[in-house]
Amino acid sequence: MSFDTTFLTLFPEAFPGMLDVSIIGRARDQGIWTCETVDIREFGEGKHRQVDDTPAGGGAGMVMRADIMAAAIESVERKNRPLIYMSPRGATLNQAKVRQLASGPGLIVLCGRFEGLDQRVIEAYDIEEVSIGDFILAGGEVAAQTMTEACVRLLPGVAGNEESLEQESFETGLLEHPHYTKPRNWKNRPTPDVLLSGDHKKIEEWRQVQSLALTKARRPDLYASFKLNAATNARPKD
C-alpha cells in the first residue's frame, strides 16, 4: 500500500516540484508514495473561474470562498487520510507530528492563497491547521511540499540507511552532533582524535556530549525539555 498524497492548489504546476528529485522522486517512481493535484480553479465561478471574494466586515485582501473550497474538497476520495490546511495559525510541525503522519495512509493538503480560507470550511470539514514556522509565505504550496518530504523520507524503503534516521536532530530530543569526513586535516582544522580512535563507546559518548552542548546553546527550549524528560524517566515508579 502506498502513501497517497493529494494537494488542493491554485497552482498544480508547482507539483511535484522538489518532491520529484533525489530519494523522494525515486520513491515516487517505485510506487512507495503517490502525488495527485486538484486544481481549485476548476471549481471557480464565472468566466474567470473566481475562487475568492472580499472579506466579510471589510479589510485588505481576499478570502477563498467556502462553497468553492467545499466543492474541491468533496471531489477527493478521503481514504481515511487527514485533511490538512497549511496555515501560520496551525500547530507548528515537528518530528513527532511528522512520524505520526508518516505512519498513516497519506495526506490531503489544502494550499491556501490570499488572506486565507473561509473559517466555515475549516469547521465543517474538521480541517487540521499545520504551520511550518512563525513566518508568512505567499501560499501553502512550499509548506505542503516541506511537510510531505519530511513524511515520505521516513517511509520504509526510501532512505538508503534507515539507521541514520534514528540519529538525526529531534529524533532523540536533541540536535544532532557535528559530522566530519576526509581530509583528516583541512585548513589546520583536524578531525577530532576520538573519531579516529576506533573506540565506539568513546565515540558515542563524545557525540552525546556534543549534542547536549549544541542543543543547550542553540535551542535552550529543547534542552530544557530533554532534561525534564530525562529526570521524569529516572524517577522510580510507584
Backbone hydrogen bonds, N-H to C=O, Kabsch-Sander energy under -0.5 kcal/mol:
donor,donor_aa,acceptor,acceptor_aa,energy
3,F,32,I,-2.2
4,D,2,S,-0.9
4,D,105,P,-2.1
5,T,34,T,-1.8
6,T,107,L,-2.2
7,F,36,E,-2.6
8,L,6,T,-0.5
8,L,109,V,-2.9
9,T,7,F,-0.7
9,T,38,V,-2.4
14,A,11,F,-2.2
15,F,12,P,-1.7
19,L,16,P,-2.5
20,D,17,G,-1.8
21,V,18,M,-1.2
24,I,21,V,-0.8
25,G,21,V,-2.0
26,R,22,S,-2.3
27,A,23,I,-1.9
28,R,24,I,-1.5
29,D,25,G,-2.2
30,Q,26,R,-1.8
31,G,28,R,-1.3
32,I,27,A,-2.4
33,W,27,A,-0.7
34,T,3,F,-1.9
36,E,5,T,-2.3
38,V,7,F,-2.9
40,I,9,T,-2.2
40,I,38,V,-0.8
42,E,39,D,-1.4
43,F,40,I,-2.0
44,G,41,R,-1.8
45,E,50,Q,-2.3
49,R,46,G,-1.5
50,Q,45,E,-2.8
53,D,63,V,-2.0
58,G,55,P,-2.0
63,V,53,D,-3.0
64,M,116,G,-2.9
65,R,51,V,-2.6
69,M,65,R,-2.1
70,A,66,A,-2.4
71,A,67,D,-1.9
72,A,68,I,-1.9
73,I,69,M,-2.5
74,E,70,A,-2.6
75,S,71,A,-0.7
75,S,72,A,-0.6
76,V,73,I,-1.6
78,R,76,V,-0.5
81,R,78,R,-2.0
84,I,82,P,-0.7
84,I,108,I,-3.1
85,Y,128,E,-2.9
86,M,84,I,-0.5
86,M,110,L,-1.9
87,S,85,Y,-0.6
87,S,130,V,-2.4
90,G,87,S,-1.8
91,A,129,E,-1.4
93,L,131,S,-3.3
98,V,94,N,-2.3
99,R,95,Q,-2.5
100,Q,96,A,-1.8
101,L,97,K,-2.6
102,A,98,V,-2.8
103,S,99,R,-1.2
104,G,101,L,-1.6
107,L,4,D,-1.8
108,I,82,P,-2.0
109,V,6,T,-3.0
110,L,84,I,-3.5
111,C,8,L,-2.8
111,C,109,V,-0.6
112,G,110,L,-0.8
115,E,62,M,-3.1
116,G,113,R,-1.4
118,D,64,M,-1.7
121,V,118,D,-1.4
122,I,118,D,-1.1
123,E,119,Q,-2.1
124,A,120,R,-2.7
125,Y,121,V,-2.1
126,D,123,E,-0.8
127,I,122,I,-2.2
128,E,83,L,-2.5
130,V,85,Y,-2.1
131,S,91,A,-2.2
135,F,133,G,-2.0
140,G,112,G,-1.9
144,A,140,G,-2.6
145,Q,141,E,-2.2
146,T,142,V,-2.2
147,M,143,A,-2.4
148,T,144,A,-2.2
149,E,145,Q,-2.6
150,A,146,T,-2.0
151,C,147,M,-1.7
152,V,148,T,-3.1
153,R,149,E,-2.1
154,L,151,C,-1.5
155,L,152,V,-1.7
158,V,155,L,-2.0
159,A,155,L,-0.6
164,S,161,N,-1.3
165,L,161,N,-0.5
165,L,162,E,-0.7
166,E,162,E,-0.6
166,E,163,E,-1.0
167,Q,164,S,-1.2
168,E,165,L,-0.9
170,F,174,L,-2.5
171,E,168,E,-1.4
172,T,168,E,-0.6
186,W,189,R,-1.7
189,R,186,W,-1.2
191,T,184,R,-2.6
195,L,192,P,-1.3
196,L,193,D,-1.7
197,S,194,V,-1.0
200,H,198,G,-1.1
203,I,199,D,-2.3
204,E,200,H,-2.4
205,E,201,K,-2.1
206,W,202,K,-2.6
207,R,203,I,-2.5
208,Q,204,E,-2.1
209,V,205,E,-2.2
210,Q,206,W,-2.5
211,S,207,R,-2.5
212,L,208,Q,-2.4
213,A,209,V,-2.4
214,L,210,Q,-2.7
215,T,211,S,-2.4
216,K,212,L,-2.4
217,A,213,A,-2.1
218,R,214,L,-2.9
219,R,215,T,-2.2
222,L,219,R,-0.6
223,Y,219,R,-2.2
224,A,220,P,-2.4
225,S,221,D,-1.9
226,F,222,L,-2.6
227,K,223,Y,-2.5
228,L,224,A,-2.2
229,N,225,S,-2.5
230,A,226,F,-2.4
231,A,227,K,-2.3
232,T,228,L,-2.4
233,N,229,N,-2.5
234,A,230,A,-1.2
235,R,231,A,-0.7
235,R,232,T,-0.9
